[in-house]
Amino acid sequence: MNFTGRQFFDGTFNPAADVKYHGLAKEGATCYLNSVLQVLFMTKDFREAVMRHTNENSQFFDQHLKALFEDLQNHTAKTDAIIKTLGIDNVSEQHDAAEYFEKILTLTSPQASQIFHGMLAKKTTCCKCLTETDIDIPFWHLPLALVDSCTDTKGSEGYRVVDGIDDFFRMTELNGENQMYCDQCDDKVDATTKDVMKHHPDVLPLLLKRFEFSYHDMSYVKISCAVEVPYTLQIPDSQTYELYAVVDHVGDLRSGLYSARIKIEEEHGDRWYNFDDARVTEVRLLVLSSLLLKHITKQPCCTVMYYRGGERDRSYVSLLFPSQLDYEPFQVDNTEK
């Protein structure tokens, strides 16, 4: 489905009985875990790899995910076994969704987790002898700093993901007090350093670093600036990626609500759904052409964005979700009583 020009998705959706997707029962404040589990379940390649797992005595986490995914295919599922296996003792304490995304992947078999595994090469070049050194850095996500891009913690201006990617891969000059030691020159020298994508993952998660330590408040504060989220993303000298999931957070460091918005490829086209613990609703979606990007791409709540790799003939578009609309969206409630 190509988006060209201005289109609106504001018609009538399927009744609740026809919705094929189910939510996760919330245990205490574990919405951070539920949002991540829903994204993993709705990532087809990951789900299929987990469902192929047959060794019940395996040291990997796959068997627990498989049991959960089997439940999710049929009804609202409970996460008690997952919570216990992850060692979460206090379900009333909220944690970071990205932290548990990584924790789950490190416990999962390489056959399942490999689609999220990427590799950076940090290339450092001596400006005197031109010797180049490479250091491989494996990653599960790319972190994008907001602190230098928003005017203040209230987000009076905003942030563009495409600018964040450019900054991440931009060459940095090391000089003055930041000079590096060169073995060949046996001296401190000026140098340049740059991150290069050595192995691009099939799925690229981007983590917005919304929490920054404030020496004024002597605590972590949330950077709530709006973020301009592109539908497609080009990594320099690498892969083109397409947005398919967003994890949102509303609230502060110790409290709030996580939820996930996920695009699902269906028979009659792509549809977006909001997964808010046990509640599953279809997103009323507005899509506009790139001519209006500046006005409609602000996302004040997103913390993690998931991009799927692959060459696709898609227009660069913007997605405006219900949290940015002035009216109540039509919702399909799939909550099971």
C-alpha contacts under 8 A as a table, 3 or more apart, distances in Angstrom:
res1	aa1	res2	aa2	distance
1	M	269	G	6.80
1	M	270	D	7.78
1	M	314	R	7.72
2	N	313	D	7.29
2	N	314	R	5.49
2	N	315	S	6.42
3	F	6	R	7.96
3	F	7	Q	7.71
3	F	287	V	7.83
3	F	289	S	7.45
3	F	314	R	6.89
3	F	315	S	5.72
3	F	317	V	7.10
4	T	289	S	6.28
4	T	315	S	6.57
5	G	288	L	6.25
5	G	289	S	4.59
5	G	290	S	7.92
6	R	287	V	6.44
6	R	288	L	4.51
6	R	289	S	5.42
7	Q	286	L	6.83
7	Q	287	V	5.38
7	Q	288	L	5.96
8	F	285	L	6.86
8	F	286	L	4.86
8	F	287	V	5.82
8	F	288	L	7.71
9	F	284	R	6.15
9	F	285	L	5.05
9	F	286	L	5.53
9	F	287	V	7.40
10	D	284	R	5.85
10	D	285	L	6.68
10	D	286	L	7.38
10	D	330	F	7.96
12	T	330	F	7.53
13	F	282	E	7.56
13	F	330	F	7.66
13	F	331	Q	7.87
13	F	332	V	7.13
14	N	17	A	7.94
14	N	18	D	6.04
14	N	19	V	6.90
14	N	332	V	7.16
15	P	18	D	5.65
15	P	19	V	7.08
15	P	332	V	6.33
16	A	19	V	5.43
16	A	332	V	5.19
16	A	333	D	5.65
16	A	334	N	5.58
17	A	334	N	7.49
19	V	332	V	7.62
19	V	334	N	6.76
21	Y	72	L	7.69
21	Y	73	Q	7.20
21	Y	280	V	7.17
21	Y	334	N	7.60
22	H	72	L	5.91
22	H	73	Q	7.16
22	H	74	N	7.37
22	H	75	H	5.68
22	H	76	T	5.13
22	H	77	A	7.66
22	H	278	A	7.04
22	H	279	R	7.75
22	H	280	V	6.49
22	H	334	N	6.74
22	H	335	T	7.66
23	G	38	Q	7.85
23	G	72	L	7.14
23	G	75	H	7.64
23	G	76	T	4.99
23	G	77	A	6.65
23	G	275	F	6.50
23	G	276	D	7.34
23	G	277	D	5.59
23	G	278	A	3.95
23	G	279	R	5.77
23	G	280	V	5.98
23	G	334	N	7.83
23	G	335	T	7.27
24	L	34	N	6.24
24	L	72	L	7.70
24	L	76	T	5.44
24	L	77	A	4.95
24	L	78	K	5.94
24	L	79	T	7.17
24	L	277	D	4.93
24	L	278	A	4.59
24	L	279	R	7.93
25	A	76	T	6.55
25	A	77	A	6.02
25	A	78	K	5.21
25	A	79	T	7.05
25	A	277	D	5.86
25	A	278	A	5.04
26	K	29	A	7.08
26	K	30	T	6.13
26	K	31	C	6.38
26	K	34	N	7.42
26	K	78	K	7.68
26	K	79	T	7.90
26	K	277	D	5.74
26	K	278	A	6.92
27	E	30	T	5.70
27	E	31	C	7.97
27	E	79	T	7.59
27	E	80	D	7.77
27	E	91	V	6.33
27	E	92	S	7.97
28	G	91	V	4.97
28	G	92	S	4.75
28	G	93	E	7.81
29	A	32	Y	7.58
29	A	91	V	5.76
29	A	92	S	4.87
29	A	93	E	6.07
29	A	94	Q	5.51
30	T	33	L	5.32
30	T	34	N	6.44
30	T	91	V	6.12
30	T	92	S	7.38
30	T	93	E	7.80
30	T	94	Q	6.44
30	T	95	H	7.85
31	C	34	N	4.88
31	C	35	S	6.07
31	C	257	L	6.50
31	C	258	Y	5.31
31	C	259	S	6.85
31	C	276	D	7.72
31	C	277	D	6.23
32	Y	35	S	5.55
32	Y	36	V	6.67
32	Y	94	Q	7.10
32	Y	95	H	6.52
32	Y	96	D	6.40
32	Y	97	A	4.63
32	Y	100	Y	7.96
32	Y	257	L	7.58
32	Y	258	Y	5.28
32	Y	259	S	7.48
33	L	36	V	5.34
33	L	37	L	6.18
33	L	97	A	6.14
33	L	100	Y	6.70
33	L	101	F	7.91
34	N	37	L	5.10
34	N	38	Q	6.13
34	N	259	S	7.78
34	N	277	D	6.09
35	S	38	Q	5.30
35	S	39	V	6.47
35	S	97	A	7.47
35	S	247	V	6.62
35	S	258	Y	6.39
35	S	259	S	5.21
35	S	260	A	5.15
35	S	275	F	7.04
35	S	276	D	7.40
35	S	277	D	7.24
36	V	39	V	5.20
36	V	40	L	6.29
36	V	97	A	6.45
36	V	98	A	7.84
36	V	100	Y	7.59
36	V	101	F	5.97
36	V	247	V	7.61
36	V	260	A	7.65
37	L	40	L	5.08
37	L	41	F	6.05
38	Q	41	F	5.02
38	Q	42	M	6.07
38	Q	260	A	7.35
38	Q	275	F	7.31
39	V	42	M	5.15
39	V	43	T	6.14
39	V	245	A	6.86
39	V	260	A	7.15
39	V	262	I	6.97
40	L	43	T	5.12
40	L	46	F	6.61
40	L	47	R	6.81
41	F	44	K	7.09
41	F	46	F	7.28
41	F	47	R	5.39
41	F	69	F	6.55
42	M	47	R	7.04
42	M	262	I	7.58
42	M	264	I	7.47
43	T	46	F	5.54
43	T	47	R	6.09
44	K	47	R	5.10
44	K	48	E	6.05
45	D	48	E	5.26
45	D	49	A	6.17
45	D	112	A	7.72
45	D	115	I	7.69
46	F	49	A	5.20
46	F	50	V	6.24
46	F	112	A	5.28
46	F	113	S	6.85
46	F	115	I	7.25
47	R	50	V	5.16
47	R	51	M	6.13
47	R	69	F	7.61
47	R	112	A	7.81
48	E	51	M	5.02
48	E	52	R	6.30
49	A	52	R	5.28
49	A	53	H	6.92
49	A	111	Q	6.58
49	A	112	A	4.99
50	V	53	H	5.40
50	V	62	D	5.55
50	V	63	Q	7.56
50	V	65	L	6.92
50	V	66	K	5.77
50	V	112	A	5.96
51	M	66	K	5.46
51	M	69	F	7.83
53	H	62	D	6.53
53	H	63	Q	6.67
53	H	66	K	7.44
54	T	63	Q	7.69
55	N	58	S	5.36
55	N	63	Q	7.56
56	E	63	Q	6.19
58	S	61	F	7.99
58	S	63	Q	7.70
60	F	63	Q	7.23
60	F	107	L	5.68
60	F	108	T	5.20
60	F	109	S	5.59
61	F	64	H	5.68
61	F	65	L	6.54
61	F	104	I	7.42
61	F	107	L	5.35
61	F	108	T	4.81
61	F	109	S	7.14
62	D	65	L	5.06
62	D	66	K	5.91
62	D	108	T	5.63
62	D	109	S	6.63
63	Q	66	K	5.02
63	Q	67	A	6.35
64	H	67	A	5.29
64	H	68	L	6.38
64	H	81	A	7.18
64	H	82	I	6.47
65	L	68	L	5.05
65	L	69	F	5.98
65	L	82	I	7.53
66	K	69	F	5.05
66	K	70	E	6.11
67	A	70	E	5.24
67	A	71	D	6.48
68	L	71	D	5.19
68	L	72	L	6.20
68	L	77	A	6.71
68	L	78	K	7.56
68	L	79	T	7.24
69	F	72	L	4.89
69	F	73	Q	6.29
70	E	73	Q	5.37
70	E	74	N	7.10
71	D	74	N	5.49
71	D	75	H	5.96
71	D	76	T	7.17
71	D	77	A	5.53
72	L	75	H	5.43
72	L	76	T	5.97
72	L	77	A	5.44
75	H	336	E	7.82
76	T	278	A	6.40
76	T	335	T	7.80
76	T	336	E	6.64
78	K	81	A	7.99
79	T	82	I	5.18
79	T	83	I	6.06
80	D	83	I	5.18
80	D	84	K	6.22
81	A	84	K	5.15
81	A	85	T	6.12
82	I	85	T	5.15
82	I	86	L	6.12
83	I	86	L	5.26
83	I	87	G	6.36
83	I	88	I	5.45
84	K	87	G	5.18
84	K	88	I	6.06
84	K	89	D	7.52
85	T	88	I	7.76
88	I	91	V	6.54
90	N	93	E	5.73
91	V	94	Q	7.43
93	E	254	R	7.60
94	Q	254	R	6.14
94	Q	255	S	6.33
95	H	99	E	7.69
95	H	100	Y	7.95
95	H	254	R	7.75
96	D	99	E	5.30
96	D	100	Y	6.70
97	A	100	Y	5.34
97	A	101	F	6.15
97	A	258	Y	7.86
98	A	101	F	4.90
98	A	102	E	6.32
98	A	207	L	7.28
98	A	304	V	7.14
99	E	102	E	5.39
99	E	103	K	6.23
100	Y	103	K	4.72
100	Y	104	I	6.00
101	F	104	I	5.40
101	F	105	L	6.40
102	E	105	L	5.12
102	E	106	T	6.18
102	E	140	W	6.59
103	K	106	T	5.27
103	K	107	L	6.45
104	I	107	L	5.23
104	I	108	T	6.18
105	L	108	T	4.99
105	L	109	S	7.89
105	L	113	S	5.65
106	T	109	S	7.93
106	T	113	S	7.80
108	T	112	A	6.67
108	T	113	S	6.13
109	S	112	A	5.54
109	S	113	S	6.19
110	P	113	S	5.04
110	P	114	Q	5.31
111	Q	114	Q	5.90
112	A	115	I	7.02
113	S	116	F	5.79
113	S	117	H	6.79
114	Q	117	H	5.00
114	Q	201	P	7.72
115	I	201	P	5.66
115	I	202	D	4.89
115	I	203	V	5.90
116	F	140	W	5.88
116	F	141	H	7.88
116	F	201	P	5.35
116	F	202	D	6.24
116	F	203	V	5.18
116	F	204	L	6.43
116	F	205	P	7.76
117	H	138	P	7.20
117	H	139	F	6.19
117	H	140	W	5.39
117	H	200	H	7.86
117	H	201	P	5.38
117	H	202	D	7.96
118	G	138	P	5.81
118	G	139	F	5.30
118	G	140	W	6.31
118	G	141	H	7.87
118	G	197	M	7.94
118	G	198	K	7.81
118	G	199	H	5.37
118	G	200	H	5.21
118	G	201	P	4.72
118	G	204	L	7.98
119	M	136	D	6.65
119	M	137	I	5.64
119	M	138	P	4.36
119	M	139	F	5.98
119	M	197	M	6.35
119	M	198	K	5.39
119	M	199	H	4.80
119	M	200	H	6.68
119	M	201	P	7.95
120	L	136	D	5.75
120	L	137	I	4.94
120	L	138	P	6.14
120	L	139	F	7.41
120	L	195	D	6.31
120	L	196	V	5.61
120	L	197	M	4.70
120	L	198	K	5.12
120	L	199	H	6.78
121	A	134	D	5.99
121	A	135	I	5.49
121	A	136	D	4.59
121	A	137	I	6.05
121	A	195	D	5.69
121	A	196	V	5.15
121	A	197	M	6.28
121	A	198	K	5.72
122	K	134	D	5.50
122	K	135	I	5.13
122	K	136	D	6.42
122	K	137	I	7.24
122	K	193	T	6.83
122	K	194	K	5.69
122	K	195	D	4.49
122	K	196	V	6.32
123	K	132	E	6.67
123	K	133	T	5.75
123	K	134	D	4.67
123	K	135	I	6.75
123	K	193	T	5.50
123	K	194	K	5.29
123	K	195	D	6.22
123	K	196	V	7.28
124	T	132	E	5.58
124	T	133	T	5.32
124	T	134	D	6.52
124	T	191	A	6.86
124	T	192	T	5.65
124	T	193	T	4.26
124	T	194	K	6.57
125	T	130	L	5.73
125	T	131	T	5.62
125	T	132	E	4.39
125	T	133	T	6.56
125	T	191	A	5.47
125	T	192	T	5.30
125	T	193	T	6.39
126	C	129	C	5.81
126	C	130	L	4.72
126	C	131	T	5.37
126	C	132	E	6.56
126	C	182	C	6.86
126	C	189	V	6.81
126	C	190	D	6.44
126	C	191	A	4.52
126	C	192	T	6.76
127	C	130	L	5.33
127	C	131	T	7.99
127	C	189	V	7.10
127	C	190	D	5.59
127	C	191	A	4.96
127	C	192	T	7.14
128	K	185	C	7.77
128	K	189	V	6.89
128	K	190	D	7.25
128	K	191	A	7.93
129	C	184	Q	7.51
129	C	185	C	7.03
131	T	184	Q	7.61
139	F	142	L	7.16
140	W	204	L	7.86
140	W	205	P	7.23
141	H	204	L	6.43
141	H	205	P	4.82
141	H	206	L	5.52
141	H	207	L	6.46
142	L	204	L	7.73
142	L	205	P	6.54
142	L	206	L	4.98
142	L	207	L	6.01
143	P	206	L	6.03
143	P	207	L	4.70
143	P	208	L	6.09
143	P	209	K	6.55
144	L	164	G	5.96
144	L	165	I	7.44
144	L	168	F	7.26
144	L	206	L	6.99
144	L	207	L	5.95
144	L	208	L	5.03
144	L	209	K	5.95
145	A	148	D	7.13
145	A	149	S	7.70
145	A	164	G	7.43
145	A	208	L	6.34
145	A	209	K	5.18
145	A	210	R	7.64
146	L	149	S	5.17
146	L	150	C	6.26
146	L	159	Y	7.14
146	L	208	L	6.89
146	L	209	K	6.08
146	L	210	R	6.46
146	L	223	I	7.22
147	V	150	C	6.01
147	V	152	D	7.80
147	V	153	T	7.90
147	V	210	R	7.88
147	V	212	E	7.15
147	V	223	I	7.23
148	D	151	T	7.65
149	S	158	G	7.15
149	S	159	Y	6.00
150	C	153	T	7.20
150	C	155	G	5.58
150	C	156	S	7.01
150	C	157	E	5.83
150	C	158	G	5.49
150	C	159	Y	6.40
150	C	223	I	7.96
150	C	225	C	6.33
151	T	154	K	7.95
151	T	155	G	6.14
151	T	156	S	5.96
151	T	157	E	5.99
151	T	158	G	7.77
152	D	155	G	5.41
152	D	156	S	6.57
152	D	223	I	7.45
152	D	225	C	8.00
153	T	221	V	7.41
153	T	222	K	6.51
153	T	223	I	4.38
153	T	224	S	6.02
153	T	225	C	6.92
154	K	223	I	6.38
154	K	224	S	5.50
154	K	225	C	6.06
155	G	158	G	5.92
155	G	223	I	6.61
155	G	224	S	5.38
155	G	225	C	3.40
155	G	226	A	6.47
156	S	225	C	6.60
157	E	225	C	6.80
157	E	226	A	7.55
158	G	225	C	5.18
158	G	226	A	4.98
158	G	227	V	5.83
158	G	228	E	7.54
158	G	298	K	7.82
159	Y	163	D	7.74
159	Y	164	G	7.84
159	Y	225	C	6.94
159	Y	226	A	6.37
159	Y	227	V	4.76
159	Y	228	E	6.04
160	R	163	D	5.29
160	R	164	G	6.38
160	R	227	V	5.75
160	R	228	E	4.64
160	R	229	V	6.72
161	V	164	G	4.87
161	V	165	I	6.26
161	V	227	V	7.00
161	V	228	E	6.10
161	V	229	V	5.84
161	V	230	P	7.02
162	V	165	I	5.16
162	V	166	D	6.31
162	V	229	V	8.00
162	V	230	P	7.32
162	V	233	L	7.20
163	D	166	D	5.00
163	D	167	D	6.14
164	G	167	D	5.06
164	G	168	F	6.11
165	I	168	F	5.01
165	I	169	F	6.37
165	I	235	I	7.29
166	D	169	F	5.44
166	D	170	R	5.89
166	D	236	P	7.78
167	D	170	R	5.02
168	F	195	D	7.47
169	F	194	K	6.38
169	F	195	D	5.43
169	F	196	V	6.71
169	F	236	P	7.39
170	R	194	K	6.35
170	R	195	D	7.56
171	M	192	T	6.59
171	M	193	T	5.72
171	M	194	K	4.61
171	M	195	D	7.62
172	T	192	T	5.53
172	T	193	T	5.27
172	T	194	K	6.27
173	E	190	D	7.48
173	E	191	A	6.02
173	E	192	T	4.52
173	E	193	T	6.58
174	L	178	N	5.15
174	L	179	Q	5.12
174	L	180	M	6.94
174	L	190	D	5.57
174	L	191	A	5.04
174	L	192	T	5.68
174	L	193	T	7.47
175	N	178	N	5.02
175	N	179	Q	4.47
175	N	180	M	7.83
175	N	189	V	7.31
175	N	190	D	4.77
175	N	191	A	6.75
176	G	179	Q	5.69
176	G	190	D	7.60
179	Q	188	K	5.84
179	Q	189	V	5.39
179	Q	190	D	5.19
179	Q	191	A	6.76
180	M	188	K	5.28
180	M	189	V	5.63
180	M	190	D	6.61
180	M	191	A	6.67
181	Y	186	D	7.05
181	Y	187	D	5.57
181	Y	188	K	4.21
181	Y	189	V	6.18
182	C	185	C	5.35
182	C	186	D	5.62
182	C	187	D	5.74
182	C	188	K	6.11
182	C	189	V	6.61
183	D	186	D	4.85
183	D	187	D	7.20
185	C	188	K	7.89
197	M	200	H	6.12
197	M	237	D	7.99
197	M	238	S	7.00
200	H	204	L	7.77
200	H	238	S	7.35
200	H	239	Q	6.98
201	P	204	L	5.90
201	P	309	G	7.47
202	D	308	R	6.11
202	D	309	G	5.08
202	D	310	G	7.69
203	V	306	Y	6.72
203	V	307	Y	5.60
203	V	308	R	4.56
203	V	309	G	5.88
204	L	241	Y	7.63
204	L	306	Y	5.78
204	L	307	Y	5.01
204	L	308	R	6.34
204	L	309	G	7.36
205	P	304	V	6.61
205	P	305	M	5.50
205	P	306	Y	4.32
205	P	307	Y	6.10
206	L	304	V	5.58
206	L	305	M	5.12
206	L	306	Y	6.39
206	L	307	Y	7.93
207	L	303	T	6.08
207	L	304	V	4.66
207	L	305	M	6.70
208	L	302	C	7.75
208	L	303	T	5.11
208	L	304	V	6.10
209	K	212	E	7.49
209	K	303	T	7.40
210	R	222	K	5.44
210	R	223	I	4.86
210	R	224	S	6.98
210	R	303	T	7.00
211	F	220	Y	5.99
211	F	221	V	5.48
211	F	222	K	4.52
211	F	223	I	5.98
211	F	253	L	7.39
212	E	220	Y	5.27
212	E	221	V	5.58
212	E	222	K	6.53
212	E	223	I	7.21
213	F	218	M	7.00
213	F	219	S	5.56
213	F	220	Y	4.14
213	F	221	V	6.21
214	S	217	D	5.35
214	S	218	M	5.42
214	S	219	S	5.55
214	S	220	Y	5.76
214	S	221	V	6.42
215	Y	218	M	4.57
215	Y	219	S	7.00
217	D	220	Y	7.84
220	Y	253	L	7.21
221	V	252	D	7.41
221	V	253	L	7.11
222	K	252	D	6.19
222	K	253	L	6.86
224	S	300	P	6.13
224	S	301	C	7.29
225	C	300	P	5.94
226	A	298	K	5.02
226	A	299	Q	5.04
226	A	300	P	4.04
226	A	301	C	7.47
227	V	297	T	7.19
227	V	298	K	4.96
227	V	299	Q	4.82
227	V	300	P	6.00
227	V	302	C	7.68
228	E	294	K	7.94
228	E	297	T	4.69
228	E	298	K	4.74
228	E	299	Q	6.23
229	V	297	T	5.86
229	V	298	K	7.05
229	V	299	Q	6.99
229	V	318	S	7.22
229	V	319	L	7.99
230	P	233	L	6.39
230	P	243	L	7.54
230	P	297	T	7.61
230	P	316	Y	7.07
230	P	317	V	6.83
230	P	318	S	6.18
231	Y	242	E	5.87
231	Y	243	L	5.19
231	Y	316	Y	5.92
231	Y	317	V	5.53
231	Y	318	S	5.97
231	Y	319	L	7.29
232	T	240	T	7.00
232	T	241	Y	5.54
232	T	242	E	4.40
232	T	243	L	6.10
232	T	307	Y	7.97
232	T	314	R	7.76
232	T	315	S	7.95
232	T	316	Y	5.86
232	T	317	V	7.65
233	L	240	T	5.71
233	L	241	Y	5.02
233	L	242	E	6.26
233	L	243	L	7.86
233	L	307	Y	7.87
234	Q	238	S	7.33
234	Q	239	Q	6.18
234	Q	240	T	4.57
234	Q	241	Y	6.32
235	I	238	S	5.24
235	I	239	Q	5.57
235	I	240	T	6.32
235	I	241	Y	7.82
236	P	239	Q	7.69
239	Q	309	G	6.67
239	Q	310	G	7.17
239	Q	311	E	7.88
240	T	309	G	6.03
240	T	310	G	6.27
240	T	311	E	6.22
241	Y	307	Y	5.36
241	Y	308	R	5.23
241	Y	309	G	4.36
241	Y	310	G	6.32
241	Y	311	E	7.69
242	E	307	Y	4.94
242	E	308	R	5.12
242	E	309	G	6.37
242	E	310	G	7.87
243	L	305	M	7.23
243	L	306	Y	5.94
243	L	307	Y	4.31
243	L	308	R	6.30
244	Y	262	I	5.83
244	Y	263	K	4.97
244	Y	264	I	7.72
244	Y	306	Y	6.02
244	Y	307	Y	5.83
244	Y	308	R	6.62
245	A	260	A	7.02
245	A	261	R	5.54
245	A	262	I	4.26
245	A	263	K	6.09
245	A	305	M	5.98
245	A	306	Y	5.06
245	A	307	Y	7.17
246	V	260	A	5.66
246	V	261	R	5.18
246	V	262	I	6.48
246	V	302	C	6.38
246	V	303	T	7.52
246	V	304	V	5.84
246	V	305	M	4.56
246	V	306	Y	6.18
247	V	258	Y	6.91
247	V	259	S	5.83
247	V	260	A	4.41
247	V	261	R	6.43
247	V	302	C	5.75
247	V	303	T	5.84
247	V	304	V	5.10
247	V	305	M	6.41
248	D	257	L	7.99
248	D	258	Y	5.52
248	D	259	S	5.37
248	D	260	A	6.05
248	D	261	R	7.81
248	D	301	C	5.08
248	D	302	C	4.13
248	D	303	T	5.51
248	D	304	V	7.13
249	H	256	G	6.85
249	H	257	L	5.56
249	H	258	Y	4.57
249	H	259	S	6.75
249	H	301	C	5.32
249	H	302	C	6.20
249	H	303	T	6.39
250	V	256	G	5.30
250	V	257	L	5.25
250	V	258	Y	6.68
250	V	301	C	5.95
251	G	255	S	5.91
251	G	256	G	3.97
251	G	257	L	6.49
252	D	255	S	5.46
252	D	256	G	5.96
253	L	256	G	7.67
258	Y	276	D	7.45
259	S	274	N	7.20
259	S	275	F	5.82
259	S	276	D	4.83
259	S	277	D	7.10
260	A	274	N	5.78
260	A	275	F	5.13
260	A	276	D	6.67
261	R	272	W	6.64
261	R	273	Y	5.58
261	R	274	N	4.43
261	R	275	F	6.18
262	I	272	W	5.47
262	I	273	Y	5.44
262	I	274	N	6.52
262	I	275	F	7.71
263	K	270	D	6.44
263	K	271	R	5.54
263	K	272	W	4.25
263	K	273	Y	6.43
264	I	270	D	5.62
264	I	271	R	5.44
264	I	272	W	6.14
264	I	273	Y	7.58
265	E	269	G	6.15
265	E	270	D	4.46
265	E	271	R	6.56
266	E	269	G	5.22
266	E	270	D	5.56
266	E	271	R	6.98
271	R	282	E	7.59
271	R	283	V	7.82
272	W	282	E	6.16
272	W	283	V	5.49
272	W	285	L	7.72
273	Y	280	V	6.86
273	Y	281	T	5.65
273	Y	282	E	4.32
273	Y	283	V	5.12
274	N	280	V	5.76
274	N	281	T	5.27
274	N	282	E	6.11
274	N	283	V	6.13
275	F	278	A	7.38
275	F	279	R	6.15
275	F	280	V	4.85
275	F	281	T	6.83
276	D	279	R	5.10
276	D	280	V	6.26
277	D	280	V	7.68
278	A	334	N	7.87
278	A	335	T	5.66
278	A	336	E	7.44
279	R	333	D	6.34
279	R	334	N	5.93
279	R	335	T	4.76
280	V	332	V	7.18
280	V	333	D	5.74
280	V	334	N	5.17
280	V	335	T	6.51
281	T	331	Q	5.30
281	T	332	V	4.64
281	T	333	D	5.17
281	T	334	N	6.68
282	E	330	F	7.93
282	E	331	Q	5.80
282	E	332	V	5.57
283	V	321	F	6.94
283	V	322	P	6.92
283	V	329	P	7.44
283	V	330	F	7.77
283	V	331	Q	6.98
284	R	321	F	6.86
284	R	322	P	6.42
284	R	329	P	5.71
284	R	330	F	6.37
284	R	331	Q	7.55
285	L	319	L	7.02
285	L	320	L	6.23
285	L	321	F	5.73
285	L	322	P	7.25
286	L	319	L	6.29
286	L	320	L	5.44
286	L	321	F	7.07
287	V	317	V	6.96
287	V	318	S	6.10
287	V	319	L	5.50
287	V	320	L	6.75
288	L	291	L	7.90
288	L	292	L	6.60
288	L	293	L	7.68
288	L	317	V	6.42
288	L	318	S	6.19
288	L	319	L	7.52
289	S	292	L	6.04
289	S	293	L	7.18
289	S	316	Y	7.67
289	S	317	V	5.66
289	S	318	S	7.19
290	S	293	L	5.05
290	S	316	Y	6.19
290	S	317	V	5.40
290	S	318	S	6.98
291	L	294	K	7.96
292	L	295	H	5.73
292	L	296	I	6.72
293	L	296	I	5.63
293	L	297	T	5.87
293	L	317	V	7.35
293	L	318	S	6.09
294	K	297	T	6.42
295	H	298	K	7.50
296	I	318	S	6.88
296	I	319	L	7.50
296	I	320	L	6.27
297	T	318	S	5.67
297	T	319	L	6.47
297	T	320	L	6.48
299	Q	302	C	6.12
299	Q	324	Q	7.71
302	C	305	M	7.27
320	L	324	Q	6.49
320	L	325	L	7.58
321	F	324	Q	5.79
321	F	325	L	6.86
322	P	325	L	5.01
322	P	327	Y	7.90
322	P	328	E	7.41
322	P	329	P	6.05
325	L	328	E	7.55
325	L	329	P	7.97
